Structure formats: C-alpha cells, structure tokens
C-alpha cells in the first residue's frame, strides 16, 4: 500500500514540488512529468500560441463511478451537465488526466 511505504512519500513530495515523478528503483508507476495548467499555458505561449483555452477531458468524473452512472439515462445527463459546467474551472484542472488546448498560433496564421 502506497501510504505504508516511506519511499512513496519521497517520490510524492518531489513530484508535488517539481512536477517530476521519478520512482527510481521502486515499483511505483513510471517516470513522468505532471504539468500544472499554468505550466501548460506557459509552454503553449512559448511555442507561439495565444488565446489559450484549456478544457479538462475527464475533470471530476475521474473520481466517480462513471460506469455505474452511464447505466442510467438521467444520471448520464447529470454527469455530462456537471462535467461541462466544471471543465474550465482552474481549481479542478489537476484532477483530470488529460486536457484539450484550444489556441491560435499567430506565427502560422501570418
């Protein structure tokens, strides 16, 4: 269990500080970099993009039993309604595994 292994806390602390998930010789996930929404926007700006609109793909739905909710039409409607209402909420971006970035590229457009 993760919370019983002291090595995991070191990995977690490092990841929260730097975004780099580096498990080394432990069995915990793979090496990865976890972006903040601010870091994603900064990288897009650096690449020449503007008018950046980040949209969380899963959003909070990642934390609920979507398989069960999708069995019921009314529950599906409510799930989709609240995903839509929260997909751009900056304070909820971190819960989503994936994002869409809708942008303009002024360099390519000129």
Order of alpha helices (4+ residues) and beta strands (2+ residues): alpha-beta-beta-alpha-beta-alpha-alpha-beta-alpha
